[in-house]
């Protein structure tokens, strides 16, 4: 009996309950807020207030299944798979440009449609790129293939898919991986002017992006025009005050805020739950990131360490960019809030990342 008890205790120590519980709470909270924020849109679009939450529940089920699978799949077995899955995701990224297969919206080509299922390859490649770079940098940091990944994938997202937000998340994530793996800071200093010029070209050649920058500089300069989106989000956050209007009591969800259940859902959270409720959400995000960094720190092998740090950086960058854009600290980017925003591809990819982190933690505790 003593041996069985000791074995059970040993097994329990291997499970990262803090990380798991944190993510479960975030997902449940996300479901609650998606239903709250999307009910009006569901009634308008489909005469069904529960349409969007049912879709999200399906993606949650898929995401949780993926998380459980990868939590029990040894992360070192991902090493030989990292190269093929990355190049498959690159093919999918270009496939959005194929007529009949790619789905466009607002002049952007970002989605693939397989029957009734629509996926966003940009979300998949963020995950597979972390796997690929962890494998690439396991023994030695190599600049040339790294630059090929950054420039190739980043430009496809920014130029062909008109998705500067995903491009920013991707570049920031892979840069964090590069330096964590031992890359020279001088490479960053040398590349910085080229990056600034590329960003300036992307903004100056697009009226849409230029207006995003102007809206960032003065959110209330044209509240009925190009600053409408951010001004409505700020009105929602300001209306929430310290304690909020109460769950379900948002006024801005009545189609005042664009993308209310996706990229802009934090505006509704701030309006209904106030500064204190929003701050509590930030605490959960902080626990998630700190725990991920701790997992990376405790991992004895380079592949697992870089992989854990890359996955954590990816989640952290998305959180920072979304919250910063919602509070006018950055221009609006279209980056979803992990585990909270409506959307299938991002949610499944994020939960898969958590599953891998859980396995790295389990194998090294």
Secondary structure as GFF3:
##gff-version 3
##sequence-region A 1 365
A	DSSP	alpha_helix	2	14	.	.	.	ID=ss1
A	DSSP	alpha_helix	17	46	.	.	.	ID=ss2
A	DSSP	alpha_helix	51	71	.	.	.	ID=ss3
A	DSSP	three_ten_helix	75	78	.	.	.	ID=ss4
A	DSSP	alpha_helix	79	95	.	.	.	ID=ss5
A	DSSP	beta_strand	102	105	.	.	.	ID=ss6
A	DSSP	beta_strand	108	114	.	.	.	ID=ss7
A	DSSP	beta_strand	117	119	.	.	.	ID=ss8
A	DSSP	alpha_helix	121	136	.	.	.	ID=ss9
A	DSSP	alpha_helix	143	155	.	.	.	ID=ss10
A	DSSP	pi_helix	156	160	.	.	.	ID=ss11
A	DSSP	alpha_helix	164	180	.	.	.	ID=ss12
A	DSSP	alpha_helix	185	204	.	.	.	ID=ss13
A	DSSP	alpha_helix	207	217	.	.	.	ID=ss14
A	DSSP	alpha_helix	228	240	.	.	.	ID=ss15
A	DSSP	alpha_helix	265	298	.	.	.	ID=ss16
A	DSSP	alpha_helix	302	326	.	.	.	ID=ss17
A	DSSP	alpha_helix	344	363	.	.	.	ID=ss18
###
